[in-house]
């Protein structure tokens, strides 16, 4: 397992993301990087630039960060790095993945719902990268996964057995069922209930980046489960 990146606004769901990252490390040495994003101020003044990029954290964010540090200190095998990133682009993210040796990115609901344009743009950039992504879901406090449902895109040539070996390099779980993404929500909910599914798996392909793009609600958000998203073109 390589290192883990968590883009964050330091809301409470970051704590569960850190717990999940620790468990996915499976006892191996792992660096967990919390990435805090900010726009590059549009100014020619050095003093103004320094004032704008050092706004500090509020009390809630400080508390979340303290809890994360405590959890990491108890893990024995993981360490925590706080990375302040000013501005983001595809080449910059690619360099970050390479520099920090990232093998998994975890995206929380609070980061996904952030109204900051740079955070929304960052999600698109991450989705176009080849790095595996774990999207956690709201009100979901489980950080260990065991049973997975593979949601296959209609144009995908990959089947559950094609993904199992690669998935096991990320999490110790088993793909126990496979369904098409165009199946009805009641059908998928019934499949999830019957098979004790606690995580979904999907594959993704690159999309055109749009700065003001607003994504519709993802299927995993409607089903209330986290989803492991794998870049299909690596197979």
DAWO-V900350 format. One record per residue. N is the residue number from 1. PSI is psi in radians with two decimals (none if undefined). BURIAL is I if it has 9 or more other ideal C-beta (glycine too) atoms within 8 Angstrom, else O. Layout:
# DAWO-V900350
N;PSI;BURIAL  N;PSI;BURIAL
This chain:
# DAWO-V900350
1;2.27;I  2;-2.95;O  3;2.92;I  4;2.36;I  5;2.33;I  6;1.75;I  7;2.36;I  8;2.63;I  9;0.18;I  10;0.83;I  11;3.05;I  12;-0.53;O  13;-0.20;I  14;-0.56;I  15;-0.81;I  16;-0.62;I  17;-0.69;I  18;-0.73;I  19;-0.75;I  20;-0.73;I  21;-0.73;I  22;-0.78;I  23;-0.62;I  24;-0.42;I  25;-0.39;I  26;0.70;O  27;-0.11;O  28;2.75;O  29;2.30;O  30;2.38;I  31;2.20;I  32;2.07;I  33;2.09;I  34;2.05;I  35;2.10;I  36;2.07;I  37;2.55;I  38;2.59;I  39;2.65;O  40;2.07;O  41;2.44;O  42;1.44;O  43;2.67;O  44;-0.07;O  45;2.19;O  46;-0.72;O  47;-0.75;O  48;-0.68;I  49;-0.81;I  50;-0.66;O  51;-0.71;O  52;-0.53;I  53;-0.08;I  54;1.10;O  55;-0.26;O  56;3.12;O  57;2.60;O  58;3.09;O  59;-0.67;O  60;-0.79;O  61;-0.68;I  62;-0.73;I  63;-0.75;O  64;-0.76;I  65;-0.68;I  66;-0.72;O  67;-0.74;I  68;-0.74;I  69;-0.68;I  70;-0.76;O  71;-0.76;I  72;-0.72;I  73;-0.48;O  74;-0.19;O  75;-0.43;I  76;-0.69;O  77;-0.18;I  78;2.66;I  79;2.74;O  80;2.34;I  81;2.32;I  82;2.09;O  83;2.05;I  84;2.03;O  85;2.09;I  86;1.88;O  87;2.63;O  88;2.55;I  89;2.96;O  90;-0.82;I  91;-0.67;O  92;-0.77;I  93;-0.70;I  94;-0.70;I  95;-0.64;O  96;-0.77;I  97;-0.74;I  98;-0.78;O  99;-0.75;O  100;0.04;I  101;0.95;I  102;2.28;I  103;-0.13;I  104;2.38;I  105;2.30;I  106;2.17;I  107;2.19;I  108;2.79;I  109;-0.65;I  110;-0.62;I  111;-0.69;I  112;-0.58;I  113;0.01;O  114;2.44;I  115;-0.08;O  116;2.24;I  117;-0.64;O  118;-0.59;I  119;-0.74;I  120;-0.72;I  121;-0.65;I  122;-0.69;I  123;-0.71;I  124;-0.72;I  125;-0.78;I  126;-0.71;I  127;-0.49;I  128;-0.11;I  129;2.95;I  130;0.02;O  131;2.33;I  132;2.51;I  133;2.32;I  134;2.00;I  135;1.98;I  136;2.90;I  137;2.76;I  138;2.54;O  139;0.45;O  140;1.97;I  141;0.21;O  142;2.33;O  143;0.12;O  144;2.21;O  145;2.54;I  146;-0.72;O  147;2.19;I  148;2.57;I  149;2.16;I  150;2.06;I  151;1.82;I  152;2.25;I  153;2.58;I  154;-0.49;O  155;0.18;O  156;2.53;O  157;0.04;O  158;2.45;I  159;2.97;O  160;-0.74;I  161;-0.42;O  162;-0.47;O  163;-0.39;I  164;-0.84;I  165;-0.73;O  166;-0.71;I  167;-0.63;I  168;-0.24;I  169;-0.21;O  170;-0.79;I  171;2.63;I  172;1.42;O  173;2.91;I  174;2.32;O  175;1.89;I  176;-0.17;O  177;2.73;I  178;2.32;O  179;2.79;I  180;2.58;O  181;-0.35;I  182;0.08;O  183;2.68;O  184;2.67;O  185;-0.73;O  186;-0.66;O  187;-0.79;I  188;-0.68;I  189;-0.68;I  190;-0.73;O  191;-0.74;I  192;-0.76;I  193;-0.78;O  194;-0.55;O  195;0.16;I  196;0.77;O  197;2.32;I  198;0.12;I  199;2.54;I  200;2.67;I  201;2.34;I  202;2.84;I  203;2.72;I  204;2.77;I  205;2.77;O  206;2.56;O  207;2.82;O  208;2.33;O  209;2.35;I  210;2.11;O  211;-0.65;O  212;0.31;O  213;2.35;O  214;1.99;O  215;2.51;O  216;2.86;O  217;2.27;O  218;2.73;I  219;-0.66;I  220;-0.51;I  221;-0.64;I  222;-0.57;O  223;-0.21;I  224;0.47;I  225;2.68;I  226;2.78;I  227;2.36;I  228;2.03;I  229;2.16;I  230;2.42;I  231;2.01;I  232;-0.55;I  233;-0.04;O  234;-0.14;O  235;none;O
